[in-house]
């Protein structure tokens, strides 16, 4: 999240055609998309934590969900950095 806020601050301090870069709709759309991906990654990871905490001998979904979480969160994180 720190990189996200740094990117917004940096873009807001840049003036292009007399306006801050954050006033352009396509830049705002990129920031909204990046933020939505950050929130989704957090929620997805929290679900894996819940599976791990509630695991029993019969219910071991975390064995599949943890590797999927690591893969998905990493790939989405790369997309967020690209958007920023």
ABEGO torsion letter per residue (X at the ends): XAAAAAAAAAAAABBBGGBBAAABAAAAAAAAAAAAAAAAAAAAAAAAAAAAAABBAABAAAAAAAAAAAAAAAAAAAAAAAAX
